């Protein structure tokens, strides 16, 4: 029996774009005569994977530079949280066991949405006191709903620039409504997207979240632990949540991390406390 090993273990860009083999063949002179940079089928080939990596890295880099974005605060957390205003509306409309349970969860977590929105506003207020771009810190998120929307919203409503690094997903994630025109980006490759989360980050603020939030958090912790990046504040909002879902003490007791690793993490409860950590770290006015 022949082993049934996969050809590759990723969703290729040709899969994502639903391109057929016949569209990649370029059998006619009309196809082969196209400029390489204007030929979608050619750019979607497996052999051009490295070029697509480069382009996803380069495009946001150029546009962020043109907008004067040098420093960011990366905020992430659950896509499922909504504002307390919307949560109260859900509660009023709930009339089945399922919708009542949903409303209770929304009310339990809505404080995090409102906190992230407040945090975005606080950062924007600081930026308003700065005349030079090199002294400003801008909110950057994954560009989607929930906590990402909240942080972008706080900055946007206060008149500041607001950045979103979206990702293509099986159920497409649409950019939230609070991103500055020209600063809403879309990625296919998680790795390149996460590079952009880090390249200009001067702090990470993580609200409670699921697999995606944990992925991004541990990526940052690993980079700092291995000294691949300069250390900066990693701020976890909601100490009870984080210590319930990640038993840091047990990790220390088992010797798989050191106390110095835990010193990377700052636990806070409010947006003001999160900003205070950043303000003190960089000695901001």
C-alpha positions as a printed NumPy array, in Angstrom:
array([[  0.   ,   0.   ,   0.   ],
       [  1.376,   3.417,  -0.943],
       [  1.601,   5.975,   1.85 ],
       [ -0.979,   8.72 ,   1.555],
       [  1.265,  11.649,   2.397],
       [  0.031,  15.127,   1.455],
       [  1.784,  17.092,  -1.266],
       [  1.905,  20.054,   1.115],
       [  0.186,  20.901,   4.375],
       [ -1.049,  24.405,   3.675],
       [ -3.873,  26.062,   1.859],
       [ -2.013,  27.423,  -1.154],
       [ -2.819,  30.76 ,  -2.722],
       [ -4.071,  28.878,  -5.783],
       [ -6.568,  27.094,  -3.516],
       [ -7.586,  30.384,  -1.919],
       [ -8.089,  32.08 ,  -5.293],
       [ -9.823,  28.965,  -6.711],
       [ -7.444,  28.861,  -9.674],
       [ -7.612,  25.685, -11.759],
       [ -4.618,  23.882, -13.289],
       [ -5.747,  25.047, -16.71 ],
       [ -5.455,  28.659, -15.526],
       [ -1.879,  28.075, -14.374],
       [ -0.713,  26.252, -17.508],
       [ -0.162,  29.383, -19.65 ],
       [ -0.198,  27.308, -22.821],
       [ -0.997,  30.166, -25.174],
       [  1.223,  33.027, -26.263],
       [ -1.384,  35.417, -24.865],
       [ -0.736,  33.973, -21.399],
       [  3.038,  33.648, -21.603],
       [  3.46 ,  37.108, -23.174],
       [  2.035,  38.929, -20.144],
       [  4.378,  40.913, -17.949],
       [  5.353,  38.628, -15.058],
       [  4.298,  41.252, -12.495],
       [  0.883,  41.574, -14.179],
       [  0.226,  37.844, -14.446],
       [ -1.913,  36.664, -11.513],
       [ -1.695,  33.003, -12.491],
       [  2.106,  33.151, -12.577],
       [  2.294,  34.981,  -9.246],
       [  0.025,  32.331,  -7.701],
       [  2.341,  29.437,  -8.58 ],
       [  3.999,  27.445,  -5.818],
       [  7.406,  28.487,  -7.165],
       [  6.676,  32.161,  -6.512],
       [  5.881,  31.654,  -2.804],
       [  9.011,  33.559,  -1.762],
       [  8.019,  36.525,  -3.913],
       [  4.588,  36.661,  -2.282],
       [  6.235,  36.615,   1.159],
       [  8.386,  39.568,   0.102],
       [  5.437,  41.505,  -1.285],
       [  3.334,  41.004,   1.866],
       [  6.273,  42.24 ,   3.921],
       [  7.078,  45.171,   1.638],
       [  3.662,  46.689,   0.86 ],
       [  2.649,  47.599,   4.45 ],
       [  6.232,  48.621,   5.214],
       [  6.212,  51.218,   2.433],
       [  2.72 ,  52.54 ,   3.173],
       [  3.279,  52.793,   6.929],
       [  6.484,  54.715,   6.285],
       [  4.628,  57.095,   3.97 ],
       [  2.067,  57.713,   6.732],
       [  4.814,  58.496,   9.236],
       [  4.117,  55.432,  11.411],
       [  7.276,  54.583,  13.366],
       [  5.926,  53.201,  16.645],
       [  2.848,  51.122,  17.429],
       [  1.121,  49.496,  20.359],
       [ -0.234,  46.14 ,  19.241],
       [ -3.565,  45.238,  20.834],
       [ -5.221,  41.852,  20.545],
       [ -7.949,  39.832,  22.22 ],
       [-11.178,  37.997,  21.489],
       [-13.106,  38.694,  18.296],
       [-16.303,  37.707,  20.143],
       [-16.586,  40.519,  22.691],
       [-19.032,  43.371,  22.138],
       [-19.651,  46.676,  23.863],
       [-21.665,  46.812,  27.074],
       [-24.275,  48.879,  25.259],
       [-24.807,  46.078,  22.727],
       [-24.655,  43.445,  25.47 ],
       [-27.489,  45.161,  27.366],
       [-29.519,  45.236,  24.145],
       [-28.925,  41.488,  23.737],
       [-30.12 ,  40.937,  27.293],
       [-33.347,  42.842,  26.622],
       [-34.05 ,  40.833,  23.464],
       [-33.094,  37.4  ,  24.856],
       [-36.111,  35.086,  25.132],
       [-34.726,  31.537,  24.822],
       [-32.234,  29.611,  26.997],
       [-29.625,  29.939,  24.237],
       [-30.012,  33.675,  23.726],
       [-30.161,  34.288,  27.482],
       [-26.884,  32.378,  27.923],
       [-25.348,  34.341,  25.046],
       [-26.42 ,  37.631,  26.613],
       [-24.94 ,  36.619,  29.987],
       [-21.587,  35.845,  28.338],
       [-21.698,  39.145,  26.479],
       [-22.384,  41.067,  29.696],
       [-19.574,  39.22 ,  31.481],
       [-16.994,  40.156,  28.845],
       [-18.19 ,  43.524,  27.551],
       [-16.03 ,  45.346,  30.092],
       [-13.007,  44.277,  28.04 ],
       [-14.415,  45.806,  24.851],
       [-15.1  ,  49.078,  26.63 ],
       [-11.647,  48.984,  28.223],
       [ -9.898,  48.448,  24.876],
       [-11.887,  51.321,  23.39 ],
       [-10.838,  53.523,  26.311],
       [ -7.219,  52.457,  25.869],
       [ -7.257,  53.466,  22.198],
       [ -8.601,  56.861,  23.203],
       [ -5.91 ,  57.307,  25.874],
       [ -3.135,  56.591,  23.365],
       [ -4.715,  58.997,  20.871],
       [ -4.875,  61.711,  23.541],
       [ -1.163,  61.28 ,  24.193],
       [ -0.397,  61.545,  20.474],
       [ -2.345,  64.794,  20.284],
       [  0.253,  66.329,  22.614],
       [  3.127,  65.357,  20.312],
       [  4.127,  67.438,  17.288],
       [  6.582,  64.948,  15.757],
       [  5.666,  61.544,  14.295],
       [  8.74 ,  59.938,  15.842],
       [  7.295,  60.52 ,  19.308],
       [  3.846,  59.062,  18.622],
       [  2.52 ,  55.588,  19.402],
       [ -0.287,  54.306,  17.183],
       [ -2.838,  51.574,  17.833],
       [ -2.352,  48.516,  15.61 ],
       [ -4.628,  45.476,  15.693],
       [ -5.624,  42.514,  13.57 ],
       [ -8.225,  44.798,  12.023],
       [-11.266,  42.638,  12.749],
       [-14.156,  42.662,  15.247],
       [-14.232,  42.407,  19.046],
       [-11.245,  43.737,  20.968],
       [ -9.54 ,  44.732,  17.717],
       [-12.492,  46.872,  16.728],
       [-12.671,  48.389,  20.199],
       [ -9.037,  49.53 ,  20.297],
       [ -9.193,  50.866,  16.735],
       [-12.464,  52.582,  17.58 ],
       [-11.055,  54.401,  20.574],
       [ -8.17 ,  55.797,  18.534],
       [-10.287,  56.576,  15.471],
       [-13.016,  58.379,  17.403],
       [-10.363,  60.528,  19.06 ],
       [ -9.086,  61.591,  15.633],
       [ -5.91 ,  59.525,  15.59 ],
       [ -4.494,  57.115,  13.028],
       [ -5.688,  53.532,  13.461],
       [ -4.023,  50.506,  11.817],
       [ -5.454,  47.093,  10.949],
       [ -3.549,  43.986,   9.807],
       [ -6.322,  41.708,   8.53 ],
       [ -5.905,  38.065,   7.497],
       [ -7.689,  35.92 ,   4.905],
       [ -9.687,  33.192,   6.651],
       [-12.066,  30.397,   5.543],
       [-14.897,  32.593,   6.854],
       [-13.553,  35.889,   5.627],
       [-12.688,  38.453,   8.298],
       [-13.787,  41.907,   7.195],
       [-11.99 ,  45.057,   8.333],
       [-13.75 ,  46.902,  11.12 ],
       [-15.134,  50.392,  10.501],
       [-12.527,  52.238,  12.57 ],
       [ -9.394,  51.942,  10.426],
       [ -7.704,  54.948,   8.867],
       [ -8.059,  54.971,   5.057],
       [ -4.813,  53.643,   3.612],
       [ -3.88 ,  51.827,   6.837],
       [ -6.096,  48.749,   6.44 ],
       [ -3.986,  45.822,   5.2  ],
       [ -4.796,  42.255,   4.192],
       [ -2.473,  39.26 ,   4.534],
       [ -2.638,  35.672,   3.377],
       [  0.355,  34.499,   5.422],
       [  0.08 ,  34.534,   9.216],
       [  3.862,  34.619,   9.59 ],
       [  4.251,  37.886,   7.678],
       [  1.275,  39.411,   9.433],
       [  2.836,  38.59 ,  12.808],
       [  6.097,  40.182,  11.681],
       [  4.205,  43.42 ,  11.099],
       [  2.621,  43.133,  14.544],
       [  6.163,  43.142,  15.943],
       [  8.308,  45.314,  13.651],
       [  7.186,  48.65 ,  15.085],
       [  5.633,  47.445,  18.356],
       [  6.761,  49.243,  21.502],
       [  4.271,  47.356,  23.691],
       [  1.795,  44.487,  23.455],
       [ -1.57 ,  44.823,  25.186],
       [ -3.455,  41.514,  25.322],
       [ -7.056,  41.235,  26.422],
       [ -8.711,  37.856,  27.104],
       [ -9.02 ,  35.83 ,  23.932],
       [ -8.833,  32.437,  22.264],
       [ -6.364,  30.502,  20.142],
       [ -5.367,  33.503,  18.019],
       [ -4.61 ,  35.665,  21.046],
       [ -2.581,  32.879,  22.658],
       [ -0.677,  32.294,  19.432],
       [  0.301,  35.946,  19.189],
       [  1.111,  36.227,  22.904],
       [  3.416,  33.222,  23.016],
       [  5.092,  34.273,  19.775],
       [  6.086,  37.541,  21.464],
       [  7.128,  35.863,  24.721],
       [  9.307,  33.39 ,  22.808],
       [ 10.98 ,  36.135,  20.771],
       [ 11.826,  38.018,  23.943],
       [ 12.899,  34.956,  25.902],
       [ 15.317,  34.027,  23.098],
       [ 16.489,  37.642,  22.728],
       [ 15.403,  37.896,  19.102],
       [ 13.816,  41.293,  19.825],
       [ 14.366,  44.097,  22.282],
       [ 12.327,  43.703,  25.447],
       [  9.288,  45.908,  25.844],
       [  6.152,  45.72 ,  28.01 ],
       [  3.802,  42.78 ,  27.536],
       [  0.604,  43.815,  29.287],
       [ -2.141,  41.313,  30.089],
       [ -5.476,  42.9  ,  30.944],
       [ -7.598,  40.867,  33.353],
       [ -5.289,  39.043,  35.771],
       [ -7.941,  36.546,  36.896],
       [ -8.598,  35.373,  33.338],
       [ -4.954,  34.989,  32.394],
       [ -3.959,  33.201,  35.583],
       [ -6.921,  30.835,  35.285],
       [ -6.234,  29.827,  31.684],
       [ -2.407,  29.819,  31.9  ],
       [ -0.883,  28.449,  35.089],
       [  2.318,  30.472,  35.047],
       [  3.201,  29.359,  38.59 ],
       [  3.111,  25.709,  37.56 ],
       [  5.368,  26.478,  34.63 ],
       [  7.827,  28.067,  37.052],
       [  7.551,  25.13 ,  39.478],
       [  8.244,  22.653,  36.671],
       [ 11.292,  24.673,  35.649],
       [ 10.202,  25.143,  32.038],
       [ 10.445,  28.934,  32.365],
       [ 12.51 ,  31.192,  34.636],
       [ 11.444,  33.969,  36.96 ],
       [ 13.15 ,  36.394,  34.564],
       [ 10.677,  35.314,  31.887],
       [  7.769,  36.237,  34.132],
       [  9.247,  39.692,  34.58 ],
       [  8.331,  40.352,  30.947],
       [  4.639,  40.282,  31.876],
       [  2.605,  43.05 ,  33.51 ],
       [ -0.87 ,  42.22 ,  34.809],
       [ -3.358,  45.097,  34.892],
       [ -7.107,  45.548,  35.234],
       [ -7.843,  48.845,  33.503],
       [ -6.932,  50.867,  30.432],
       [ -5.358,  53.53 ,  32.642],
       [ -3.125,  50.93 ,  34.315],
       [ -2.061,  49.556,  30.925],
       [ -1.094,  53.035,  29.723],
       [  0.737,  53.736,  32.998],
       [  3.017,  50.736,  32.359],
       [  3.903,  52.053,  28.894],
       [  4.251,  55.654,  30.066],
       [  6.627,  54.669,  32.873],
       [  8.638,  52.254,  30.708],
       [  9.416,  54.953,  28.125],
       [  9.332,  57.886,  30.549],
       [  6.672,  59.644,  28.501],
       [  5.393,  63.046,  29.542]])
